[in-house]
Each structure stands twice: as C-alpha cells, then as structure tokens.
Amino acid sequence: MVSKEQKQEIVAKFGGNEKNTGATEVQIALLTARINDLQNHFKANPKDHASNRGLLKLVGQRRRLLKYVKDNDIEKYRSLIAELGLRK
C-alpha cells in the first residue's frame, strides 16, 4: 500500500504543489505507484485472483488517462512516460 507520505511526495513532484491532486499527471503517477505495489503483492500471493481484477481495472484507468494526455500534449506525455519508466 502506498503510504500517505509517498502520495504527498508524488503529488508535489508531478502536480507542482501539494494541493494539485486532480492533475492528470498526478493521477497517472499515483496509479503507477499502486500498480507497482500490487505487482509486489502478486509475487508473494500468486493465487489472489480477486485482487488481480482490481489491478486490471487500475491498468485500464491509467491507460485511458495516458491516452488523454497523449492526445492533448504529446511532449508532456513523452516526459511523463520517461519519468515513470512506463515504456521500454
């Protein structure tokens, strides 16, 4: 689980300040942190199929938000995926 302090750091880093939690970049970064945390959970609990559905929903939501950013500002999209390390 992503701690409160980690969330505050992510919001400050991607949103510009602590109050800008609604920015698309902040939402994508928070989803990425949760997805990475769940991946570690599945390494320890491979038969947890109920949580796997939640993971797939998070991945889909992140994908839709990334598509929105890509359609509106391609440079912001490129810097965001580079900073989060999403593409190889």
C-alpha positions as CSV (number, residue, x, y, z in Angstrom):
1,M,0.0,0.0,0.0
2,V,1.2,3.5,-0.9
3,S,1.7,5.5,2.3
4,K,0.4,9.0,2.9
5,E,3.9,10.5,2.8
6,Q,4.6,8.8,-0.6
7,K,1.4,10.1,-2.0
8,Q,2.3,13.6,-0.8
9,E,5.7,13.4,-2.5
10,I,4.2,12.2,-5.8
11,V,1.6,15.0,-5.7
12,A,4.2,17.6,-5.0
13,K,6.5,16.2,-7.7
14,F,4.0,15.9,-10.5
15,G,1.4,18.5,-9.6
16,G,3.6,21.4,-8.8
17,N,2.3,21.8,-5.3
18,E,0.6,19.7,-2.6
19,K,-2.9,20.9,-3.5
20,N,-2.9,19.9,-7.2
21,T,-4.2,16.4,-6.8
22,G,-6.6,16.4,-9.7
23,A,-3.9,16.9,-12.4
24,T,-3.8,14.1,-14.9
25,E,-0.1,13.6,-14.4
26,V,-0.6,13.2,-10.7
27,Q,-3.4,10.7,-11.2
28,I,-1.2,8.7,-13.6
29,A,1.8,8.8,-11.2
30,L,-0.4,7.6,-8.2
31,L,-1.9,4.8,-10.3
32,T,1.6,3.7,-11.3
33,A,2.7,3.6,-7.7
34,R,-0.4,1.5,-6.7
35,I,0.2,-0.8,-9.7
36,N,3.8,-1.3,-8.8
37,D,2.8,-2.1,-5.2
38,L,0.3,-4.6,-6.3
39,Q,2.8,-6.3,-8.6
40,N,4.9,-7.0,-5.5
41,H,1.8,-8.3,-3.8
42,F,1.2,-10.8,-6.6
43,K,4.8,-12.1,-6.4
44,A,4.1,-13.1,-2.8
45,N,0.4,-14.2,-3.5
46,P,0.1,-15.7,-7.0
47,K,-3.3,-17.2,-6.4
48,D,-5.0,-13.9,-5.4
49,H,-7.3,-13.7,-8.3
50,A,-9.8,-11.3,-6.7
51,S,-7.1,-8.6,-6.4
52,N,-6.0,-9.3,-10.0
53,R,-9.3,-7.8,-11.3
54,G,-8.6,-4.6,-9.3
55,L,-5.1,-4.5,-10.8
56,L,-6.5,-4.8,-14.3
57,K,-9.0,-2.0,-13.6
58,L,-6.2,0.2,-12.4
59,V,-4.1,-0.5,-15.5
60,G,-7.1,0.3,-17.8
61,Q,-7.7,3.6,-16.0
62,R,-4.1,4.5,-16.3
63,R,-4.1,3.6,-20.0
64,R,-7.2,5.9,-20.6
65,L,-5.5,8.8,-18.7
66,L,-2.3,8.3,-20.7
67,K,-4.3,8.4,-23.9
68,Y,-5.9,11.6,-22.9
69,V,-2.5,13.2,-22.2
70,K,-1.1,11.9,-25.4
71,D,-4.0,13.3,-27.4
72,N,-3.7,16.8,-25.8
73,D,0.0,17.3,-25.2
74,I,2.5,14.9,-26.8
75,E,5.5,16.4,-25.2
76,K,4.0,16.2,-21.7
77,Y,3.2,12.5,-22.5
78,R,6.7,11.7,-23.6
79,S,8.2,13.3,-20.5
80,L,5.7,11.6,-18.2
81,I,6.4,8.1,-19.5
82,A,10.1,8.7,-19.4
83,E,9.9,9.9,-15.8
84,L,7.7,7.0,-14.7
85,G,9.6,4.4,-16.8
86,L,6.5,3.0,-18.4
87,R,7.8,2.2,-21.9
88,K,10.8,0.1,-22.7
